[in-house]
Amino acid sequence: MNSNVGSLVTKAHLSLTGASGKVGLYYDKQSDSWYLPMGAAPSTHIVKQSHVRLDGIVTNEQLCLMTAKNVGIEIPNSFVINVGDGQDEDVLFATARYDRKFAQSSKKIDDLPIPFRLDQEDFSQALGIPSANKYEHDHAGYLLRMFDILRQYAANPMEDQLKLWDLCIFNYLIGNTDNHIKNVSLLYSADMQSIRLAPAYDIVSTVIYESSTREMAFSIGNEYYINRIDRESFRQQSGMIGLGEKVAMKHFDRMANMFYSALDQACEDLMRAGFRKASDIKRRIREQRKIS
């Protein structure tokens, strides 16, 4: 056991499969202690360090997720950890793993309950698309294929299609051009008998960084460039994926109308928690995402 999460992240060499800067840790909320799982022991949280080239990215991600929650998008619980003076190198982002579930029958290690692992697969796996091709090119129709998967296999196809639609809208509003198919997943029930769209994760306003691309990871209304996407693009896209236009655009208008107030509220909550950089991140998002 080690309650110093910063040292555990360093010790783990940031080696979570698929991405540098991440590690899986076990968090015991009752004692506010962090553990580095050994062997087959499961983690409960994914912890990330700030990116050295993208300032404020930890605060950015938490602000985006809190804003997403404020507009009704399901997200896992997450929080920012300050292990120093609050500078970029001193803050970590912790998000609870939605593919872990505790039960009364859970076994224990050193009096700590062991969560069950739930199976999940991202849409790169579900669609049989190599991770190297996680960004759509040449209008390959990734979004239509994702909606087809939900129509065929989701336990509640209509609800999950609308959840995915809302996520597409939000990524556009917040300016997340890293919305590739590995950042959206399917979650299986414990008995493997049903599939649902997993909660949203890995949402960052990428457009506030000059080095980031302005091309979305898949097209909306046959358009990739985020500054050329608008309400009409989403209207066209709704027909292309077989979603009713009236319902689809009602969701778009609702989310667009409440976006700025949701962002402001998320910023206020983060500022109140002591993360002053949230105000600067919010300002930069507002400058880049002037939604008409």
Beta strands, then each sheet from edge to edge (+ up, - down):
strand 1: 22-28
strand 2: 33-35
strand 3: 45-49
strand 4: 78-82
strand 5: 91-96
strand 6: 100-101
strand 7: 108-109
strand 8: 112-113
strand 9: 116-117
strand 10: 120-122
strand 11: 185-188
strand 12: 195-197
strand 13: 215-220
strand 14: 223-225
sheet 1: 2+ 1- 3+ 5- 4+
sheet 2: 6+ 9-
sheet 3: 7+ 8-
sheet 4: 10+ 11- 12+
sheet 5: 13+ 14-
end
